Amino acid sequence: MIVILGAIAGAMWGVRSSRQRNGDRKDIAQYAAVGGILGGLIGLFVTIGIEKIL
């Protein structure tokens, strides 16, 4: 669940970042994809960390 939330938050961050830089549709899609991947990876590491602690 944390991975999905991280991916969504990362994609939203990517879209916002691209729009601030006046990107076109392709730029927005690329930034959203990269942000989603990074957010998902961070969520994965957080999930693994939580599982190790518990």
Secondary structure, 3 states (H helix, E strand, C coil): CHHHHHHHHHHHHHHHHHHHCCCCHHHHHHHHHHHHHHHHHHHHHHHHHHHHHC
